[in-house]
Amino acid sequence: MSLSSPDETNAWYSRLTAVVLGLVVAAALTALLFPWYPGGTKLREGDASPFALAAPRAISYESEVLTEEAREAAAAAVPAKLVFDLSIFRRQLGELDQQLIQIQEARLATLGDSERESRIRAATAGALSERAIATFAAASDAEFGALADEARAVLESVLGGPEVTAEQVEESRRSVGSRLSASLTADELVALTELLTPLIVANVVVDPEETTAARDVARSRIAPVRVTRERGQVLVEEGRELTAADIEVLREAELQTAGVDPRGVAAAVIVALIAGAASGAYLYVVRPAALIGVRRLTLFALLLVLPAVALKFALPVLLPDIERHFLAYAIPVAAAPMAAAVLLDLGVAMLLTLLVATVAAFISIALPFADAIGGGQLETARLWLAITSGSLGGVFVASRALHVNRYLVAGLATGGAVIASLLAIWLLDADRQIADLAWIVAGGAVSGLASALIGVGFFLLLSRPFGIITRVELMELAQFGHPLLRRLQDEAPGTFQHSVLVSNMAERAADRIGADPLLVRVGAYYHDIGKLTAPEFFIENQSDIEDPHATLDPLQSTRMIQQHVQAGLELARREGLPAAVAQFIPQHHGTRRVQFFYRRAAAEDPSVDPEVFRYPGPRPQSREAAIIMLADSSEAAVRASTDRTVEAITAIVTGIQRERIEEDQFAECDISLRDLRIVADSFVQTLNAVYHPRVQYPEPTEHELEERETGGMPDPPAPGGTAEEPAQPER
């Protein structure tokens, strides 16, 4: 509740300020609505789909994944092109000759039979049986030579003839015995078979060029695979393990993107610009007093950003609500509009409600898979309606809260509105279940109570740093038990009574012209607290003591009177009075002169400088301050007057108003002549009710005196009268 001059206000509501606010809001929301969602669902190849996904629109595309799979299958069906490899033939013959030489060397050595057999076994790497080894060892040189020639001939016929593929190796090895000469003994057949079998291998290799060419031809014959899906057709079943083709179809349906989606960014920028334009236009057109000053606008931006951040991080986790637990509606976003209603004003809170609901709806639409899951549009409508109705319910109750327990009522209103809106959409939901009702009630209750608690936290934490006073704080300051008001009652009772009467006058007048009556009432209570430093220097606190001004010259008396303004500001600072209340201390005198002592000084010295008798100001900066200035002067003047008829009171009040207008005291506030006329009428009614004529009681009769002496009758009322009877007029 700040107090600003019209010039400052008009400057603040300039196009530049509105544009700056709009750009700041747009920039903040652009960053928040950027299509990146922490904690959300990201499907990958090999994962099981957590829900069934349907095509949000008809799609038709050539599938690179399926086409490549089909072409790979066609290529794999083409056998490899094999060619005879002469090097293999030569290598195996060389290996045979090497083994035959080693066997021959072992046979010719002058060793015992056992030693020769051991060497033969080593030469053949243990591939020969004892029978074969013994056969080679016992053969004569001629016999061994014949066996060697037979072995070479058979190996050449196997590996040097037709191609032997890997698949034909075993068959070729089995046919070795049938290729050997029939004249060989059984032992010789066994020995040569065992020697030749390991040496028979595939004698062909793959020709990479011919094979690649053939497979490329097979690939080229496969046409691109086209995939077509109708709108609403299931793309992925729930629980299905995702393949590369599934990821591709999701990407083609725009349900999953790789990297940043340009269209998502563009949509976020547009929505952010709309919100920024709405904020700037509201400031420029409506010109709310609650948004005057950088701190107020910062608070507005903060109350918009905080729930937007909460929605950004929470909604990707809570939506889509496959299990129907309605946890997204337990997010206490209504706390921000409720805080705005208390810290700023009702209009700002309603604007904030619409902006937050719009942010939530946009996020729910932009979330991955939002359109691919049944009920996506219903979810968005439900979210927007729940946030809007819940926030407005809390805002309307909290905006005029005078006690902390009122915020609990606001929380209940928020929860009730959320539950009601969810119930309305639930009735239209084809998938509704009775079990949903328990979750709906739980979500609404959590949202309402949490919003109330967080809202109270906002009030306590943000009010003072942003220079704002809440109605609850004002009600606390309005209690007569406050230390400063208690001191006024004890140390300056006349000033206290004057302040109470001024508050009654000002509060009623403020209510009539649409000003803030509670702020006026509290401001009137504290406007003269500076008199506590020297209460005896003010006439209302003097009874039968000698007037201290009698020994002072007019200038000294003026300084004593003027110092109660600075003393009041210092006392307010020391006692922690909010700035919105402390501003009434200097403004209720404005830049007026201390007329009584100035006129005394001017009578003694006509050339005296009138400026030294002037209060430091500033002049009233708001209608509330102007009302207290008028009420302060009007009450003092009527109290000092001996003529308190309605006509005299009217003349005093209108005369004071005219004098303040002529002194230009209202040049810096937005009070109008119509307001002043209403204020004057209200003052006259209030003062007339206080100072109306009273009848004087006649003297007691002799009978009353006798009864009083005998104790048979209580003492009569004091001369001031009772609540039921008029009192004697004051003297």
C-alpha positions in Angstrom: 0.0 0.0 0.0 2.3 2.7 -1.2 1.5 6.4 -1.5 2.6 8.1 -4.7 2.0 11.4 -6.3 0.0 11.8 -9.6 3.2 12.9 -11.4 5.0 9.9 -10.2 2.0 7.7 -11.0 1.6 9.0 -14.5 5.3 8.6 -15.2 5.2 5.1 -13.9 2.3 4.1 -16.1 4.1 5.1 -19.2 4.4 3.0 -22.4 8.0 2.4 -21.6 7.2 0.8 -18.3 4.5 -1.3 -19.7 6.8 -2.5 -22.5 9.6 -3.3 -20.1 7.2 -5.3 -17.9 5.9 -7.1 -20.9 9.3 -8.0 -22.2 10.5 -9.2 -18.7 7.4 -11.4 -18.4 7.8 -12.7 -21.9 11.5 -13.5 -21.5 10.9 -15.3 -18.2 8.1 -17.4 -19.6 10.0 -18.2 -22.8 12.7 -19.7 -20.7 10.2 -21.6 -18.6 8.1 -22.9 -21.6 11.1 -23.9 -23.6 10.4 -27.5 -24.9 12.6 -29.3 -22.4 10.9 -31.1 -19.6 12.9 -32.4 -16.7 11.9 -35.8 -15.2 9.5 -36.6 -18.1 9.1 -39.8 -20.0 11.7 -40.4 -22.8 11.3 -43.6 -24.7 14.4 -45.4 -26.0 15.0 -48.5 -28.1 14.8 -51.6 -25.9 12.6 -49.9 -23.2 9.1 -51.1 -22.4 6.5 -48.6 -23.3 4.8 -47.4 -20.1 1.5 -46.7 -21.9 -0.3 -47.3 -25.1 0.3 -44.5 -27.7 -2.1 -43.7 -30.5 -1.4 -41.6 -33.6 -2.6 -38.0 -33.0 -3.1 -37.6 -36.7 -2.9 -39.6 -39.9 0.7 -40.3 -41.0 2.3 -41.9 -44.0 6.0 -42.1 -44.5 8.8 -44.2 -46.1 10.4 -46.0 -43.2 14.1 -45.9 -43.3 14.3 -48.5 -40.5 12.0 -51.1 -42.1 13.4 -50.5 -45.6 16.9 -51.1 -44.3 15.8 -54.2 -42.5 14.2 -55.6 -45.6 17.2 -54.8 -47.8 19.6 -56.4 -45.2 17.4 -59.5 -45.2 17.6 -59.6 -49.0 21.3 -59.2 -49.0 21.8 -61.8 -46.3 19.8 -64.3 -48.5 22.5 -64.0 -51.3 25.2 -66.6 -50.7 28.8 -65.5 -50.6 30.7 -65.8 -53.9 33.6 -68.4 -53.4 36.8 -68.8 -55.5 39.5 -71.5 -55.5 42.6 -70.5 -53.5 45.8 -72.1 -54.9 47.7 -70.9 -51.9 45.7 -73.1 -49.6 46.4 -76.2 -51.8 50.1 -75.4 -51.7 50.2 -74.7 -48.0 48.6 -78.0 -47.1 50.9 -80.0 -49.5 53.9 -78.3 -47.9 52.6 -79.3 -44.4 52.2 -82.9 -45.6 55.8 -82.9 -47.0 57.1 -81.4 -43.7 55.5 -84.2 -41.6 56.7 -86.9 -44.0 60.3 -85.6 -43.8 60.1 -85.5 -40.0 58.7 -89.1 -39.9 61.4 -90.3 -42.3 64.1 -88.6 -40.2 62.8 -90.4 -37.1 62.7 -93.7 -38.9 66.3 -93.5 -40.1 67.7 -92.5 -36.7 69.8 -95.2 -35.0 67.5 -95.3 -32.0 65.4 -97.9 -30.4 61.9 -98.6 -31.5 60.4 -96.8 -28.6 62.5 -93.6 -29.2 61.6 -93.6 -32.9 57.9 -93.9 -32.2 58.2 -91.0 -29.8 59.8 -88.8 -32.4 57.1 -89.8 -35.0 54.4 -88.9 -32.5 56.0 -85.4 -31.9 56.4 -84.8 -35.6 52.7 -85.4 -36.2 51.7 -83.4 -33.0 50.0 -86.4 -31.5 47.4 -86.7 -34.3 48.3 -90.4 -35.0 47.2 -93.4 -33.1 49.8 -95.9 -31.7 48.8 -98.3 -34.5 49.6 -95.7 -37.2 52.8 -94.7 -35.5 53.9 -98.3 -35.3 53.1 -98.8 -39.0 55.2 -95.9 -40.1 58.1 -97.0 -37.8 58.1 -100.6 -39.0 57.8 -99.8 -42.8 60.9 -100.3 -44.9 62.3 -97.4 -46.9 60.6 -98.6 -50.0 57.3 -99.1 -48.3 57.5 -95.7 -46.6 58.3 -94.1 -50.0 55.2 -95.7 -51.5 53.1 -94.6 -48.6 54.4 -91.0 -49.0 53.6 -91.0 -52.7 50.1 -92.3 -52.0 49.5 -89.6 -49.4 50.6 -86.8 -51.8 48.4 -88.2 -54.6 45.3 -88.4 -52.4 45.8 -84.9 -50.9 46.3 -83.5 -54.4 43.2 -85.2 -55.7 41.1 -83.8 -52.8 42.4 -80.2 -52.6 43.6 -79.7 -56.1 40.5 -80.9 -57.8 36.9 -79.6 -57.3 36.3 -76.8 -54.7 36.0 -77.8 -51.1 33.8 -75.5 -49.1 33.6 -75.3 -45.4 30.4 -77.3 -45.5 32.1 -80.0 -47.6 35.2 -80.4 -45.4 33.8 -83.2 -43.2 32.5 -85.2 -46.1 35.9 -84.9 -47.9 37.7 -86.1 -44.8 35.4 -89.1 -44.5 36.0 -90.0 -48.2 39.8 -90.2 -47.7 39.8 -94.0 -47.1 37.9 -94.6 -50.3 40.5 -92.6 -52.3 43.5 -94.7 -51.0 44.9 -97.6 -53.0 43.2 -101.0 -52.5 46.6 -102.7 -52.3 47.4 -101.1 -49.0 47.2 -103.2 -45.8 44.7 -102.3 -43.1 47.4 -100.8 -41.0 48.6 -98.7 -43.8 45.1 -97.5 -44.6 44.7 -96.4 -41.0 48.1 -94.7 -40.9 47.5 -92.7 -44.1 43.9 -91.8 -43.2 44.9 -90.4 -39.8 47.8 -88.5 -41.4 45.7 -87.0 -44.2 42.4 -86.2 -42.4 43.7 -83.1 -40.5 45.3 -81.7 -43.6 42.0 -81.6 -45.6 40.5 -78.0 -45.2 38.3 -75.7 -47.4 40.3 -74.7 -50.4 38.0 -71.7 -51.4 37.6 -68.2 -50.0 34.9 -65.5 -50.3 35.3 -63.1 -53.2 34.4 -59.8 -51.5 33.9 -57.8 -54.7 31.6 -60.3 -56.3 29.7 -61.0 -53.1 29.2 -57.3 -52.4 28.0 -56.7 -56.0 25.5 -59.5 -55.8 24.2 -58.3 -52.5 23.9 -54.8 -53.7 21.8 -56.0 -56.6 19.6 -57.8 -54.1 19.3 -54.6 -52.0 18.4 -52.5 -55.0 15.5 -54.8 -55.9 13.8 -54.0 -52.6 11.4 -51.0 -52.8 11.1 -48.5 -49.9 8.7 -49.7 -47.2 5.9 -47.3 -46.7 4.2 -47.1 -43.3 0.7 -45.7 -42.9 -1.2 -45.1 -39.7 -4.7 -43.6 -39.3 -5.5 -41.0 -36.7 -6.2 -42.8 -33.4 -4.6 -46.0 -34.5 -2.4 -47.6 -31.8 1.3 -47.1 -32.6 2.8 -48.8 -29.5 1.1 -51.2 -27.1 1.5 -50.7 -23.4 4.4 -52.8 -22.0 5.8 -53.6 -25.5 9.6 -53.6 -25.9 10.4 -50.7 -28.3 12.3 -51.4 -31.5 14.0 -48.9 -33.8 10.9 -49.0 -36.0 8.7 -48.0 -33.0 11.0 -45.1 -32.2 10.8 -44.0 -35.8 7.0 -44.1 -36.0 6.8 -42.1 -32.8 9.2 -39.5 -34.3 7.2 -39.4 -37.5 4.0 -38.9 -35.4 5.8 -36.0 -33.6 5.5 -37.8 -30.3 9.2 -37.9 -29.9 11.8 -35.5 -31.2 15.6 -35.7 -31.4 17.1 -32.4 -30.2 15.1 -29.2 -30.0 11.7 -28.9 -31.8 11.6 -25.6 -33.6 7.8 -25.5 -33.6 7.8 -26.1 -29.9 10.1 -23.2 -29.4 8.0 -21.0 -31.6 4.8 -21.9 -29.7 6.5 -21.2 -26.4 7.7 -17.8 -27.6 4.2 -16.9 -28.9 2.5 -17.9 -25.6 5.1 -16.0 -23.6 4.6 -12.9 -25.8 0.9 -13.1 -25.2 1.4 -13.2 -21.5 3.9 -10.4 -21.6 1.5 -8.3 -23.7 -1.4 -9.0 -21.3 0.8 -7.9 -18.3 2.0 -4.7 -20.0 -1.5 -3.8 -21.3 -2.9 -4.3 -17.8 -0.4 -2.0 -16.3 -0.9 0.7 -18.9 -4.7 0.5 -19.2 -5.9 -0.3 -15.7 -3.0 1.6 -14.0 -3.3 -0.3 -10.7 -1.8 1.5 -7.7 -0.6 -1.9 -6.5 2.0 -2.1 -9.2 3.7 1.3 -8.7 7.4 0.9 -8.2 10.1 -1.5 -9.2 9.7 -3.6 -6.1 6.0 -4.1 -6.8 6.6 -5.2 -10.3 9.4 -7.5 -9.2 7.0 -9.1 -6.7 4.4 -9.6 -9.5 7.0 -11.2 -11.7 8.2 -13.4 -8.8 4.6 -14.6 -8.1 4.2 -15.5 -11.7 7.6 -17.3 -12.1 7.4 -19.4 -8.9 4.2 -21.3 -9.8 5.4 -21.6 -13.4 8.6 -23.2 -12.3 6.7 -25.6 -10.0 4.4 -26.6 -12.9 7.4 -27.0 -15.3 9.1 -29.5 -13.0 6.0 -31.3 -11.6 3.7 -31.7 -14.6 6.1 -33.8 -16.7 6.3 -36.3 -13.8 2.6 -36.3 -12.9 1.1 -36.3 -16.4 -0.1 -38.3 -18.2 -2.1 -39.5 -15.3 -2.4 -43.1 -16.4 -3.2 -44.4 -12.9 -5.8 -41.7 -12.3 -4.4 -40.4 -9.0 -5.0 -36.7 -9.9 -1.8 -35.7 -8.2 -1.2 -32.9 -10.6 -4.2 -31.1 -9.0 -2.5 -31.2 -5.6 0.2 -28.7 -6.7 -0.5 -25.5 -4.6 -0.2 -23.0 -7.4 -3.2 -21.0 -5.9 -0.8 -19.8 -3.3 0.7 -17.2 -5.7 -2.7 -15.5 -6.7 -3.7 -15.6 -3.0 -0.5 -13.8 -2.1 -1.1 -11.3 -4.9 -4.6 -10.6 -3.6 -3.2 -9.7 -0.2 0.1 -8.1 -1.1 -1.0 -6.3 -4.3 -4.7 -6.2 -5.2 -7.6 -8.2 -6.4 -7.2 -7.2 -10.1 -3.6 -8.2 -10.2 -4.4 -11.5 -8.5 -7.0 -12.3 -11.2 -4.5 -11.5 -13.9 -2.0 -13.7 -12.3 -4.6 -16.5 -12.0 -5.2 -16.4 -15.8 -1.5 -16.3 -16.6 -0.7 -19.3 -14.3 -3.6 -21.3 -15.7 -2.5 -20.6 -19.2 1.1 -21.7 -18.4 -0.3 -24.9 -16.9 -2.5 -25.6 -19.9 0.3 -24.9 -22.4 2.7 -27.3 -20.6 0.1 -30.0 -20.5 -0.4 -29.7 -24.2 3.3 -29.5 -25.1 4.3 -32.4 -23.0 5.6 -35.4 -24.9 2.8 -38.0 -25.8 0.1 -35.5 -24.7 -1.9 -36.1 -27.8 -1.1 -39.8 -28.1 -2.8 -40.9 -24.9 -6.5 -41.0 -24.5 -8.1 -38.1 -22.7 -5.2 -35.6 -23.4 -7.6 -32.7 -24.3 -9.8 -33.6 -21.3 -6.7 -33.4 -19.0 -5.8 -30.0 -20.3 -9.3 -28.7 -19.8 -9.4 -30.2 -16.3 -6.1 -28.6 -15.4 -7.0 -25.1 -16.6 -10.4 -25.2 -14.9 -9.1 -26.5 -11.6 -6.3 -23.9 -11.4 -8.6 -21.1 -12.4 -11.5 -21.9 -10.2 -9.3 -22.9 -7.2 -7.2 -19.7 -7.4 -10.2 -17.5 -7.8 -11.9 -19.1 -4.8 -8.9 -18.4 -2.6 -8.3 -15.0 -4.0 -11.9 -13.7 -3.3 -11.8 -14.9 0.3 -8.2 -13.9 1.1 -8.4 -10.4 -0.5 -10.3 -8.9 2.4 -8.9 -11.1 5.1 -8.5 -9.3 8.4 -7.3 -12.2 10.5 -4.9 -15.1 9.9 -7.6 -17.7 10.3 -9.3 -16.2 7.3 -6.5 -17.7 5.2 -7.6 -21.1 6.3 -11.0 -20.3 5.0 -9.4 -19.2 1.7 -7.6 -22.6 1.6 -10.9 -24.4 2.1 -12.4 -22.3 -0.7 -9.5 -23.2 -3.0 -9.8 -26.9 -2.2 -13.6 -26.8 -2.6 -13.4 -25.1 -6.0 -10.7 -27.6 -7.2 -12.8 -30.5 -6.1 -15.9 -29.1 -7.8 -14.2 -28.4 -11.1 -12.6 -31.9 -11.1 -16.0 -33.4 -10.4 -17.6 -31.5 -13.3 -15.0 -32.9 -15.7 -15.1 -36.3 -14.1 -18.8 -36.6 -15.0 -17.8 -36.1 -18.7 -15.0 -38.6 -18.6 -15.8 -41.8 -20.3 -13.1 -43.6 -18.2 -14.4 -42.4 -14.9 -14.3 -44.8 -11.9 -15.8 -44.5 -8.5 -12.4 -44.8 -7.0 -11.4 -41.6 -8.7 -13.6 -39.6 -6.2 -11.3 -40.4 -3.3 -8.3 -39.2 -5.2 -10.1 -36.1 -6.4 -11.1 -35.1 -2.8 -7.5 -35.8 -1.6 -5.9 -33.8 -4.4 -8.2 -30.8 -3.8 -7.8 -30.9 -0.1 -4.0 -30.9 -0.4 -4.0 -28.1 -2.9 -6.2 -25.9 -0.7 -4.4 -26.4 2.6 -1.0 -26.2 1.0 -1.9 -23.1 -0.9 -3.1 -21.5 2.4 0.0 -22.4 4.3 2.4 -21.3 1.5 0.3 -18.1 1.0 0.7 -17.2 4.6 4.5 -17.8 4.2 4.5 -15.5 1.2 2.8 -12.8 3.3 5.2 -13.1 6.1 8.4 -13.3 4.0 7.6 -10.9 1.2 5.6 -8.1 2.7 8.3 -6.1 4.4 11.1 -6.6 1.8 8.7 -5.4 -0.9 7.4 -2.5 1.2 3.9 -3.9 1.5 1.6 -4.1 4.5 -1.1 -6.7 4.7 -4.6 -6.2 6.2 -3.7 -8.7 9.0 -0.7 -6.5 9.9 -3.0 -3.5 9.9 -5.4 -5.2 12.2 -2.6 -6.0 14.6 -1.5 -2.3 14.5 -5.1 -1.2 15.2 -5.2 -3.0 18.5 -5.0 -0.5 21.4 -2.7 -2.9 23.2 0.1 -2.1 20.8 3.0 -0.6 22.8 3.0 2.7 21.0 -0.8 3.2 21.4 -0.4 2.1 25.1 2.2 4.8 25.5 -0.1 7.4 23.9 -2.9 6.5 26.3 -0.5 6.8 29.4 1.8 9.6 28.4 -0.3 11.7 26.0 -4.0 10.9 26.7 -5.3 14.0 24.9 -3.3 13.1 21.8 -4.6 9.6 22.0 -8.3 10.7 22.2 -7.7 13.1 19.4 -6.2 10.3 17.3 -9.1 8.0 18.0 -11.6 10.7 17.0 -9.6 11.5 13.8 -9.5 7.8 13.0 -13.3 7.5 13.3 -13.8 10.5 11.1 -11.2 9.5 8.5 -12.3 5.8 8.3 -15.9 6.7 7.6 -15.0 9.2 5.0 -12.5 6.9 3.3 -15.1 4.2 3.0 -17.5 6.6 1.3 -15.0 7.7 -1.4 -13.6 4.2 -2.0 -10.2 4.8 -0.3 -8.7 2.2 2.1 -10.6 2.7 5.4 -8.5 0.2 7.4 -5.2 1.9 6.3 -6.7 5.3 7.1 -7.8 4.1 10.5 -4.4 2.8 11.5 -2.6 5.8 10.0 -4.7 8.1 12.1 -3.8 6.1 15.3 -0.1 6.7 14.7 0.0 10.1 12.9 0.9 12.0 16.1 3.1 9.5 17.9 6.0 12.0 17.7 4.2 14.0 20.4 5.3 11.4 22.9 8.7 13.1 23.1 7.2 16.2 24.7 3.5 15.8 25.2 3.1 18.8 27.5 3.9 21.2 24.5 0.6 20.3 22.9 -2.6 21.8 24.1 -4.7 18.6 24.2 -2.3 17.2 26.8 -2.3 20.3 29.0 -4.7 20.3 31.9 -3.9 22.5 34.9 -0.2 22.7 34.2 1.4 26.0 33.1 1.7 26.4 29.3 5.4 25.7 28.5 5.1 28.0 25.4 4.5 31.0 27.7 8.3 31.2 28.3 9.3 30.7 24.6 9.3 33.0 21.7 7.1 32.0 18.6 10.1 30.6 16.7 11.2 28.4 19.6 7.6 27.2 20.1 7.4 26.5 16.4 10.5 24.3 16.5 9.1 22.4 19.4 5.9 21.8 17.5 7.6 20.9 14.2 10.0 18.4 15.8 7.1 16.0 16.6 7.2 15.1 12.9 10.8 14.0 12.8 10.5 12.5 16.3 7.5 10.5 15.1 9.4 9.2 12.0 12.3 8.2 14.2 10.0 6.5 16.7 8.2 4.7 13.9 11.6 3.4 12.5 12.7 2.3 15.9 9.5 0.5 16.6 9.3 -1.1 13.2 6.2 0.6 11.9 5.6 -0.2 8.2 6.4 2.6 5.7 2.8 2.7 4.6 1.7 3.7 8.1 4.8 5.9 8.9 4.2 8.0 5.8 1.1 9.6 7.5 3.3 11.2 10.1 4.9 13.9 7.9 2.1 14.0 5.3 -0.7 14.9 7.6 0.8 18.3 8.0 2.2 18.5 4.5 4.1 21.8 3.9 1.7 23.9 5.9 2.9 26.6 8.3 2.5 26.4 12.1 -0.1 29.2 11.8 -0.7 30.0 15.4 2.9 30.9 16.2 3.6 32.3 12.8 0.8 34.9 13.3 2.1 35.7 16.7 5.6 36.2 15.3 4.2 38.3 12.4 2.3 40.5 14.8 5.6 41.2 16.6 7.7 41.4 13.4 5.9 41.7 10.1 9.1 41.0 8.2 9.6 37.6 9.7 10.4 34.8 7.2 7.2 32.6 6.9 9.2 29.7 5.6 10.8 28.9 8.9 7.4 28.2 10.3 6.6 25.6 7.6 6.5 21.8 8.1 9.1 19.9 6.1 6.4 17.9 4.2 5.9 16.1 1.9 2.4 17.0 1.0 -0.2 14.2 1.0 0.7 11.6 -1.6 -2.6 9.7 -1.5 -6.3 10.2 -0.9 -5.8 8.4 2.5 -3.2 11.0 3.6 -5.3 13.9 2.4 -8.3 12.6 4.4 -6.2 12.4 7.6 -4.8 15.9 7.0 -8.4 17.2 6.8 -9.7 15.1 9.7 -6.8 16.2 11.9 -7.4 19.9 11.3 -11.2 19.7 11.4 -11.3 17.8 14.7 -8.9 20.2 16.3 -10.7 23.3 15.0 -14.2 22.0 16.1 -12.8 21.0 19.5 -11.4 24.6 19.9 -14.7 26.2 18.8 -17.3 27.3 21.3 -20.0 27.2 18.6 -20.7 23.5 17.7 -23.9 23.8 15.9 -24.3 21.9 12.6 -23.9 25.2 10.7 -20.8 26.1 12.6 -19.2 22.7 12.2 -20.0 22.8 8.5 -18.5 26.2 8.1 -15.3 25.0 9.9 -14.9 21.9 7.9 -15.5 23.6 4.5 -13.3 26.5 5.5 -10.4 24.1 6.3 -10.9 22.3 3.0 -10.9 25.5 1.1 -7.8 26.7 2.9 -5.9 23.4 2.1 -6.9 23.7 -1.5 -5.6 27.3 -1.7 -2.4 26.2 0.0 -2.0 23.6 -2.8 -1.7 20.8 -0.3 -3.5 18.2 -2.6 -1.4 18.8 -5.7 0.4 15.5 -5.3 -2.5 13.2 -4.6 -5.4 12.0 -6.7 -8.3 13.2 -4.5 -11.0 15.0 -6.5 -13.3 17.8 -5.7 -16.2 15.3 -5.6 -14.2 13.3 -3.1 -13.6 16.4 -1.0 -17.3 17.2 -1.0 -18.2 13.7 0.2 -15.4 13.8 2.8 -16.7 17.1 4.1 -20.3 15.8 4.5 -19.0 12.7 6.3 -16.9 14.9 8.7 -19.8 17.1 9.5 -22.0 14.1 10.3 -19.4 12.5 12.5 -18.4 15.7 14.4 -22.1 16.6 14.9 -22.6 13.1 16.4 -19.7 13.7 18.8 -20.4 17.4 19.7 -24.2 17.5 19.5 -25.9 19.6 22.1 -26.6 17.9 25.5 -29.2 18.8 28.1 -27.9 19.9 31.5 -29.2 17.9 34.5 -31.2 19.9 37.1 -29.9 19.9 40.7 -30.9 16.9 42.9 -34.1 17.2 44.9 -34.2 17.2 48.7 -35.7 13.7 48.6 -32.7 12.5 46.5 -30.3 14.1 48.9 -32.0 12.4 51.9 -31.9 9.0 50.2 -28.2 9.5 49.3 -27.4 10.2 52.9 -29.2 7.1 54.1 -27.6 4.9 51.4 -30.9 3.9 49.9 -30.0 5.1 46.4 -26.9 4.9 44.2 -24.9 8.0 43.3 -26.3 9.8 40.3 -24.5 9.6 37.0 -21.6 11.9 36.4 -22.2 15.2 34.7 -21.0 13.7 31.4 -24.2 11.6 31.2 -24.7 8.0 30.3 -25.1 6.0 27.1 -28.8 6.2 27.4 -29.1 9.9 28.4 -27.5 13.0 27.0 -24.6 14.6 28.9 -23.8 18.2 29.9 -22.1 20.3 27.2 -18.3 20.6 27.5 -16.8 23.8 28.8 
